[in-house]
């Protein structure tokens, strides 16, 4: 599995993404049932509200070989600030619609 990880810009200053990287490495959370190697081909933010840059950033990571886009837990669950992304569904649906052959995971841990 080759992944592109997109996180919330608002949590960037509080979270160094170590938990995301740890669950990927240890195949926990959203990666629990993944067989084989997991390679991170890209890591970026959504670009800030309303997340319009997430689409072009996903496209770039797909161009670099990602077969899966991961929308990090900070987006859907709101961790660590306790405020889920109000644009999560729009971002998720836009990526799913534009990149039909790409898997989209809705959390990391």
N, C-alpha and C positions, 0 to 999 in steps of 0.2 A: 504494500500500500504506500502510495506517495501522497503526502498531504500538504495542503496549504492551510495555514492557521490564520484566522482573522479574529481579532480581539477588539474590545471596546476602547476607543480613544480615551474616554473619561476615566478609565481605571489604570491607564498606563503609568501614571506617577505613583500609584499605590501598590501595584502588583508587577513584579518582574517576570511573571509567567512561569515561574519555577514549578508550580504544581502542574500546569499543563505539560511542560516538558517531562516531568517525572512520571505522570500517568501514561504518556506516550511511550517512554522508555520501558516502563514496567508492565505495559499492556493492561492497564486498569481503566476504570471508568468507561468511556465510550469505546475504548480500544480493547476491552476485555476478551472479545471473541475473534480478534484479528490473528490470523495465522500468517506466518512469514514476517519478513522485515518491514518495519515502518520507517520511512524516510521523510523528513521534513524538507520540502523544496522551497517553502516560503513562509514568512511570518510577518504580518503587518496588522495595522488597525483598520477599522471601518472608515477612517478619515474624519470621524466626528459626525454628530447629528446633522442631517437625517440618515447618514450612512451611504450616501450616493457613491462614494469612492470604493465601497466594498465590491461592487460589480467589476470595475476595471482592475482592481487588485486581484480578485479571483481569476479573472481572465488571464492576467499576467502569470499567476502561479500555475494555471492549467497549461499555458504555453511553455512553462518550464518543466512540465511533466506531471503535475498533480492530477491524480485521478479521484481525489476526495478533497472537498473543502470542509474544514471544521470551523464552525462558528463557536468560539470559546464560551465557556460557562459564564463568563462575566456578561455576555450579551443576553442570554436567555434567563439565567438565574439571578443576575445582578450582583454576583460575588465580585469583589469583597465589599462593595459599598451598599448592597441591599437595594439597588435600583435597577431592575431589568430594563433592557433597551425597549423604548416604546415603538421602535421601528423594526424590531426583530422579525416579525412575520413578513413584512414588506421586503426586507433584505433577503430572507430565506427564500421566499417565493420567487423573487427576481433572479436569484442565482439558479434555482431549480428550473425555471422556465428558459433561461438563456443558455444553460449548459446542460442539456437533457441527459447526456451520458455520464455525468459527473455525480458521484454520491455526495450528499451534503449531510454532515453530522451536526446535530443541534446543540451539542454540549461537548465538553472535553472531560470534565470530572464532576 
